[in-house]
Amino acid sequence: MERLQKVMAHAGVDSRRKCEQLILDGRVKVNGQVVRELGVKVGNNDRIEVDEVPIYKEEPRYILLNKPRAVISAVSDDKNRRVVLDLIEGVSERIYPVGRLDYDTTGLIILTNDGEFANLLMHPKHQIDKIYVAKVKGILNQNALNKLERGVIIDGKKTSKAKAKVISSNPNNQTSIVELTIHEGWNHQVKKMFESVGHPVMKLKRERFAFLDIRGLEVSQWRDLTAFEVDKLFKLAQSNKK
C-alpha cells in the first residue's frame, strides 16, 4: 500500500505536491468515492480517477533533451507555439519537463513521468547545481562577479550563493561569456541576476545539470537517462538535502 499522492505522481499525473492539491480540491476518486484526505493509502487493485479519468501506473521514464530556442518548456501551449513534447517522438508515457527553460534559452532539460523524482530535483533545498553559460553585454569586473556569488535581490527576494566566472571577454564588442552556477529555478532568474549587476543577457544556454551534460546531443535531440544516472541523481539530491 502506498500513499495516494505518491501513486498519482508515479503515474505521471503531476508532481507529488500538485497531486496533493488535486486531492484537497476534491478532484480525485478512489473506487468511485471522492477523497480529500492526504493520508489515504491505495493498493494495486484500487481504481483511481482524476477529473473522472482513470490513471494507470506507468513505468518510470527519464529523458534528457537538448532544447532549442523558440520552444516552450511545457506539455502544451495556448498560443500553439512548439513545446518540448513536440520534440519527443515515440514515447507513450505521459512525461513533462522538470522545471523550465525560457522560450529563447537553449540547452539541457529533463523530462519524466516520475513526480517524486521531478520534485526532488526542482526543490532548492536539495542543492542541485544548474550550470548556465551566458553571453552578456559589457565586461564583467570582479565586483559584479562577487555580487552574483553572494546573492542579489530580484523580485524582492535574495538569490542563494552562486558560482560565477568569466570564460572570455571581447573588448571590441563589449561582451562577456560567463558561467553561472545556481540552485534555484525562479522565473527568468539567470537573466534577472545579470540585469541586477548591469549586464543584460544576449544569449543563454544551460550547459549542465548536476553531473549531466548535453555532449553528443545535437540541438533538438534527446536520449533516455541510464539507470545509473537516475540512481546517482536520487542519491545526490538526498545527500545534499538541507
Secondary structure as a PSIPRED ss2 file (coil, helix, strand):
# PSIPRED VFORMAT (PSIPRED V4.0)

   1 M C   1.000  0.000  0.000
   2 E E   0.000  0.000  1.000
   3 R E   0.000  0.000  1.000
   4 L H   0.000  1.000  0.000
   5 Q H   0.000  1.000  0.000
   6 K H   0.000  1.000  0.000
   7 V H   0.000  1.000  0.000
   8 M H   0.000  1.000  0.000
   9 A H   0.000  1.000  0.000
  10 H H   0.000  1.000  0.000
  11 A C   1.000  0.000  0.000
  12 G C   1.000  0.000  0.000
  13 V C   1.000  0.000  0.000
  14 D C   1.000  0.000  0.000
  15 S C   1.000  0.000  0.000
  16 R H   0.000  1.000  0.000
  17 R H   0.000  1.000  0.000
  18 K H   0.000  1.000  0.000
  19 C H   0.000  1.000  0.000
  20 E H   0.000  1.000  0.000
  21 Q H   0.000  1.000  0.000
  22 L H   0.000  1.000  0.000
  23 I H   0.000  1.000  0.000
  24 L H   0.000  1.000  0.000
  25 D C   1.000  0.000  0.000
  26 G C   1.000  0.000  0.000
  27 R C   1.000  0.000  0.000
  28 V E   0.000  0.000  1.000
  29 K E   0.000  0.000  1.000
  30 V E   0.000  0.000  1.000
  31 N C   1.000  0.000  0.000
  32 G C   1.000  0.000  0.000
  33 Q E   0.000  0.000  1.000
  34 V E   0.000  0.000  1.000
  35 V C   1.000  0.000  0.000
  36 R C   1.000  0.000  0.000
  37 E C   1.000  0.000  0.000
  38 L C   1.000  0.000  0.000
  39 G C   1.000  0.000  0.000
  40 V C   1.000  0.000  0.000
  41 K E   0.000  0.000  1.000
  42 V E   0.000  0.000  1.000
  43 G C   1.000  0.000  0.000
  44 N C   1.000  0.000  0.000
  45 N C   1.000  0.000  0.000
  46 D C   1.000  0.000  0.000
  47 R C   1.000  0.000  0.000
  48 I E   0.000  0.000  1.000
  49 E E   0.000  0.000  1.000
  50 V E   0.000  0.000  1.000
  51 D C   1.000  0.000  0.000
  52 E C   1.000  0.000  0.000
  53 V E   0.000  0.000  1.000
  54 P E   0.000  0.000  1.000
  55 I C   1.000  0.000  0.000
  56 Y C   1.000  0.000  0.000
  57 K C   1.000  0.000  0.000
  58 E C   1.000  0.000  0.000
  59 E C   1.000  0.000  0.000
  60 P C   1.000  0.000  0.000
  61 R C   1.000  0.000  0.000
  62 Y E   0.000  0.000  1.000
  63 I E   0.000  0.000  1.000
  64 L E   0.000  0.000  1.000
  65 L E   0.000  0.000  1.000
  66 N E   0.000  0.000  1.000
  67 K E   0.000  0.000  1.000
  68 P C   1.000  0.000  0.000
  69 R C   1.000  0.000  0.000
  70 A C   1.000  0.000  0.000
  71 V C   1.000  0.000  0.000
  72 I E   0.000  0.000  1.000
  73 S C   1.000  0.000  0.000
  74 A C   1.000  0.000  0.000
  75 V C   1.000  0.000  0.000
  76 S C   1.000  0.000  0.000
  77 D C   1.000  0.000  0.000
  78 D C   1.000  0.000  0.000
  79 K C   1.000  0.000  0.000
  80 N C   1.000  0.000  0.000
  81 R C   1.000  0.000  0.000
  82 R C   1.000  0.000  0.000
  83 V E   0.000  0.000  1.000
  84 V H   0.000  1.000  0.000
  85 L H   0.000  1.000  0.000
  86 D H   0.000  1.000  0.000
  87 L H   0.000  1.000  0.000
  88 I C   1.000  0.000  0.000
  89 E C   1.000  0.000  0.000
  90 G C   1.000  0.000  0.000
  91 V C   1.000  0.000  0.000
  92 S C   1.000  0.000  0.000
  93 E C   1.000  0.000  0.000
  94 R C   1.000  0.000  0.000
  95 I C   1.000  0.000  0.000
  96 Y E   0.000  0.000  1.000
  97 P E   0.000  0.000  1.000
  98 V C   1.000  0.000  0.000
  99 G C   1.000  0.000  0.000
 100 R C   1.000  0.000  0.000
 101 L C   1.000  0.000  0.000
 102 D C   1.000  0.000  0.000
 103 Y C   1.000  0.000  0.000
 104 D C   1.000  0.000  0.000
 105 T C   1.000  0.000  0.000
 106 T E   0.000  0.000  1.000
 107 G E   0.000  0.000  1.000
 108 L E   0.000  0.000  1.000
 109 I E   0.000  0.000  1.000
 110 I E   0.000  0.000  1.000
 111 L E   0.000  0.000  1.000
 112 T E   0.000  0.000  1.000
 113 N C   1.000  0.000  0.000
 114 D C   1.000  0.000  0.000
 115 G H   0.000  1.000  0.000
 116 E H   0.000  1.000  0.000
 117 F H   0.000  1.000  0.000
 118 A H   0.000  1.000  0.000
 119 N H   0.000  1.000  0.000
 120 L H   0.000  1.000  0.000
 121 L H   0.000  1.000  0.000
 122 M H   0.000  1.000  0.000
 123 H C   1.000  0.000  0.000
 124 P H   0.000  1.000  0.000
 125 K H   0.000  1.000  0.000
 126 H H   0.000  1.000  0.000
 127 Q C   1.000  0.000  0.000
 128 I C   1.000  0.000  0.000
 129 D C   1.000  0.000  0.000
 130 K E   0.000  0.000  1.000
 131 I E   0.000  0.000  1.000
 132 Y E   0.000  0.000  1.000
 133 V E   0.000  0.000  1.000
 134 A E   0.000  0.000  1.000
 135 K E   0.000  0.000  1.000
 136 V E   0.000  0.000  1.000
 137 K E   0.000  0.000  1.000
 138 G C   1.000  0.000  0.000
 139 I C   1.000  0.000  0.000
 140 L C   1.000  0.000  0.000
 141 N C   1.000  0.000  0.000
 142 Q H   0.000  1.000  0.000
 143 N H   0.000  1.000  0.000
 144 A H   0.000  1.000  0.000
 145 L H   0.000  1.000  0.000
 146 N H   0.000  1.000  0.000
 147 K H   0.000  1.000  0.000
 148 L H   0.000  1.000  0.000
 149 E H   0.000  1.000  0.000
 150 R H   0.000  1.000  0.000
 151 G C   1.000  0.000  0.000
 152 V C   1.000  0.000  0.000
 153 I E   0.000  0.000  1.000
 154 I E   0.000  0.000  1.000
 155 D C   1.000  0.000  0.000
 156 G C   1.000  0.000  0.000
 157 K E   0.000  0.000  1.000
 158 K E   0.000  0.000  1.000
 159 T C   1.000  0.000  0.000
 160 S C   1.000  0.000  0.000
 161 K C   1.000  0.000  0.000
 162 A C   1.000  0.000  0.000
 163 K E   0.000  0.000  1.000
 164 A E   0.000  0.000  1.000
 165 K E   0.000  0.000  1.000
 166 V E   0.000  0.000  1.000
 167 I E   0.000  0.000  1.000
 168 S E   0.000  0.000  1.000
 169 S E   0.000  0.000  1.000
 170 N E   0.000  0.000  1.000
 171 P C   1.000  0.000  0.000
 172 N C   1.000  0.000  0.000
 173 N C   1.000  0.000  0.000
 174 Q C   1.000  0.000  0.000
 175 T E   0.000  0.000  1.000
 176 S E   0.000  0.000  1.000
 177 I E   0.000  0.000  1.000
 178 V E   0.000  0.000  1.000
 179 E E   0.000  0.000  1.000
 180 L E   0.000  0.000  1.000
 181 T E   0.000  0.000  1.000
 182 I E   0.000  0.000  1.000
 183 H C   1.000  0.000  0.000
 184 E C   1.000  0.000  0.000
 185 G C   1.000  0.000  0.000
 186 W C   1.000  0.000  0.000
 187 N C   1.000  0.000  0.000
 188 H C   1.000  0.000  0.000
 189 Q H   0.000  1.000  0.000
 190 V H   0.000  1.000  0.000
 191 K H   0.000  1.000  0.000
 192 K H   0.000  1.000  0.000
 193 M H   0.000  1.000  0.000
 194 F H   0.000  1.000  0.000
 195 E H   0.000  1.000  0.000
 196 S H   0.000  1.000  0.000
 197 V C   1.000  0.000  0.000
 198 G C   1.000  0.000  0.000
 199 H C   1.000  0.000  0.000
 200 P C   1.000  0.000  0.000
 201 V E   0.000  0.000  1.000
 202 M E   0.000  0.000  1.000
 203 K E   0.000  0.000  1.000
 204 L E   0.000  0.000  1.000
 205 K E   0.000  0.000  1.000
 206 R E   0.000  0.000  1.000
 207 E E   0.000  0.000  1.000
 208 R E   0.000  0.000  1.000
 209 F E   0.000  0.000  1.000
 210 A C   1.000  0.000  0.000
 211 F C   1.000  0.000  0.000
 212 L E   0.000  0.000  1.000
 213 D E   0.000  0.000  1.000
 214 I C   1.000  0.000  0.000
 215 R C   1.000  0.000  0.000
 216 G C   1.000  0.000  0.000
 217 L C   1.000  0.000  0.000
 218 E C   1.000  0.000  0.000
 219 V C   1.000  0.000  0.000
 220 S C   1.000  0.000  0.000
 221 Q C   1.000  0.000  0.000
 222 W E   0.000  0.000  1.000
 223 R E   0.000  0.000  1.000
 224 D E   0.000  0.000  1.000
 225 L C   1.000  0.000  0.000
 226 T C   1.000  0.000  0.000
 227 A H   0.000  1.000  0.000
 228 F H   0.000  1.000  0.000
 229 E H   0.000  1.000  0.000
 230 V H   0.000  1.000  0.000
 231 D H   0.000  1.000  0.000
 232 K H   0.000  1.000  0.000
 233 L H   0.000  1.000  0.000
 234 F H   0.000  1.000  0.000
 235 K H   0.000  1.000  0.000
 236 L H   0.000  1.000  0.000
 237 A H   0.000  1.000  0.000
 238 Q H   0.000  1.000  0.000
 239 S H   0.000  1.000  0.000
 240 N H   0.000  1.000  0.000
 241 K C   1.000  0.000  0.000
 242 K C   1.000  0.000  0.000
